[in-house]
Amino acid sequence: MSSELFYRAVRAFGTAIFRLASTPRILHAERVPATGACLLAANHTCAYDAPLLIAATPRMIHWLSIVEIFRHPLARWFLTAFGALPLDRSKVDTTTVRKLARLLKAGEVVGIFPEGGMRFDEDSVLASGGIDSGVCKLAQLAGVAVLPCVVLGGEQFRRWTNWLPGAHTPWTVAFGELIPPRMDPDRAAARVAMAEEITQALRALRLEVIGYA
């Protein structure tokens, strides 16, 4: 089975479970490009963020994950079949960066949590935390836009009762406007400016979500 067929099968199964147990709210789904490449950049507060983003996004997402997870044989098999790629944060991982660039140039969607890990409360990018400019560098390298995205409510699935059919567990995914890569002569300064633009977009989305509550 190809990685896309496996991805679609897993997504269909997972989405069905979420549909039974939760009440999702998806804002601005039309902002997800129907075709063509983009970098999906989202906040990250819990392990359920990626599954919720997968359920909310019709396009296949090639996730960038930490290499440590891939060291377990079963996890490595599943993630590889799912189209995910490992990133070794202990070095400049040129092999994975090249693979990501090829995926983007082929018109695929790549998902990244640019905070570099789970962030909570004031450390979250949605509050006063920041993001790594690596997502901006990848955008420059591949010449693709970044799609900011906020996911909220995933932490509620840590309680088993919120998985029960009819639990109506609420969660929200909100998509922002595409942010094109900055290709200024001073690439480093351009990445800093783009990272700030992404940060502000994520915070604005969070405020919009709260306003809908």
C-alpha positions in Angstrom: 0.0 0.0 0.0 1.4 3.4 -0.9 1.9 6.0 1.8 -1.0 8.1 0.5 -3.4 5.1 0.5 -2.3 4.2 4.1 -2.7 7.8 5.1 -6.2 8.1 3.7 -7.2 4.8 5.4 -5.9 5.9 8.8 -7.4 9.4 8.4 -10.8 7.9 7.6 -10.7 5.6 10.6 -9.5 8.4 13.0 -12.0 10.9 11.7 -14.9 8.5 12.2 -13.8 8.1 15.8 -13.6 11.9 16.4 -16.9 12.4 14.7 -18.6 10.0 17.2 -17.0 11.5 20.3 -16.5 15.2 19.5 -17.9 18.4 18.1 -15.3 20.0 15.9 -15.3 23.6 14.7 -13.2 24.3 11.6 -12.6 27.9 10.7 -11.6 29.1 7.2 -11.1 25.6 5.7 -11.3 27.3 2.3 -7.8 28.8 3.0 -6.2 25.4 2.6 -5.0 25.3 -1.0 -6.8 22.6 -3.0 -3.6 21.9 -4.9 0.0 23.0 -4.7 2.6 23.0 -2.0 2.5 24.8 1.4 4.0 24.5 4.8 1.4 24.1 7.5 2.7 25.7 10.7 0.7 25.1 13.9 1.0 25.6 17.6 1.6 22.5 19.7 0.2 21.9 23.2 -0.4 18.1 23.2 0.0 14.8 21.4 -3.5 15.0 19.9 -2.7 18.2 17.9 -1.5 16.3 14.8 -4.5 13.9 14.7 -6.9 16.8 14.9 -5.1 18.7 12.2 -5.2 15.6 10.0 -9.0 15.2 10.6 -9.5 18.9 9.8 -7.3 19.0 6.6 -8.5 17.2 3.5 -5.0 17.3 1.9 -2.4 14.7 2.9 0.1 16.2 5.3 3.7 15.0 5.4 4.6 15.5 9.0 8.1 16.4 10.2 8.7 14.6 13.5 11.7 14.2 15.9 14.1 11.4 15.1 13.7 9.9 18.6 10.2 8.7 17.9 11.5 6.8 14.8 13.9 4.7 16.9 11.1 2.4 18.0 10.6 -0.2 15.1 6.8 -0.1 15.2 6.6 3.6 15.4 9.2 3.9 12.6 7.1 1.6 10.4 3.9 3.4 11.0 5.3 6.9 10.6 7.2 6.0 7.4 4.1 4.4 5.9 2.2 7.5 7.0 4.5 9.7 5.0 6.2 11.4 8.0 9.9 12.3 8.0 12.4 12.2 10.9 14.4 15.3 11.9 17.6 14.9 13.9 17.8 18.1 16.0 21.3 17.3 17.2 22.8 18.3 13.9 22.1 20.1 10.6 19.9 17.4 9.1 20.5 18.1 5.4 19.2 14.7 4.3 15.7 15.4 5.7 15.7 19.0 4.6 16.4 17.9 1.0 13.5 15.3 1.2 11.2 18.0 2.5 12.3 20.4 -0.3 11.6 17.7 -2.9 8.1 17.1 -1.4 7.3 20.8 -1.5 8.6 21.2 -5.0 6.3 18.3 -6.0 3.3 20.2 -4.7 2.8 18.4 -1.4 1.8 19.8 2.1 4.4 19.5 4.9 3.3 19.9 8.5 5.6 21.5 11.1 5.2 22.5 14.7 7.7 25.5 14.6 7.8 25.9 18.3 10.2 22.9 18.3 8.1 20.9 20.8 5.1 21.2 23.1 4.7 24.6 24.7 2.3 25.5 27.4 0.8 28.7 28.9 3.1 31.7 28.5 5.7 29.6 26.7 3.2 29.0 23.9 3.5 31.0 20.7 -0.1 31.8 21.3 0.9 33.8 24.4 4.5 35.2 24.6 6.6 32.3 23.2 8.3 32.3 19.8 8.9 30.0 16.9 12.1 28.6 15.3 12.9 30.4 12.0 13.7 27.0 10.4 10.2 26.9 8.9 11.0 30.2 7.2 14.3 28.9 5.9 12.5 25.9 4.4 9.9 28.2 2.9 12.7 30.2 1.3 14.5 27.1 0.1 11.5 25.6 -1.6 9.8 28.9 -2.6 6.5 28.0 -0.9 4.1 29.8 1.4 3.4 29.1 5.0 -0.2 28.3 6.2 -0.5 29.3 9.8 -2.9 27.1 11.8 -4.2 27.1 15.3 -5.5 23.9 17.0 -7.2 24.1 20.4 -8.9 21.6 22.6 -6.7 18.5 22.0 -5.7 18.3 25.6 -9.3 17.2 26.5 -8.7 13.8 24.9 -6.3 12.9 27.7 -9.5 11.9 29.6 -10.9 8.6 28.4 -14.5 9.8 29.0 -14.1 12.4 26.2 -13.6 9.6 23.7 -17.0 8.1 24.4 -19.6 8.2 21.6 -21.8 11.2 22.2 -19.3 13.0 24.5 -19.4 16.1 22.2 -15.9 17.0 23.2 -15.2 20.4 21.6 -12.1 21.2 19.6 -11.2 23.9 17.0 -8.9 24.2 14.1 -8.5 27.6 12.5 -6.5 28.3 9.3 -4.9 31.6 8.5 -4.0 33.4 5.3 -1.0 32.1 3.3 2.2 33.9 4.2 4.6 34.0 1.2 8.3 33.4 1.7 10.4 36.5 2.1 13.2 36.5 -0.4 15.0 39.7 0.6 18.8 40.0 -0.1 19.4 39.7 3.6 17.9 36.2 4.0 18.6 36.0 7.8 16.7 39.2 8.5 14.0 38.1 6.1 13.5 34.9 8.2 13.3 36.9 11.4 10.6 39.1 9.9 8.7 36.2 8.5 8.8 34.3 11.8 7.3 37.4 13.5 4.6 37.5 10.8 3.7 33.9 11.4 3.7 34.4 15.2 1.3 37.3 14.9 -0.9 35.4 12.6 -1.2 32.5 15.0 -2.0 34.8 17.9 -4.7 36.6 15.8 -6.2 33.2 15.0 -6.4 32.3 18.6 -8.2 35.6 19.4 -10.6 34.9 16.6 -11.3 31.4 17.9 -12.0 32.9 21.4 -14.3 35.5 19.8 -16.3 32.7 18.3 -16.8 31.0 21.6 
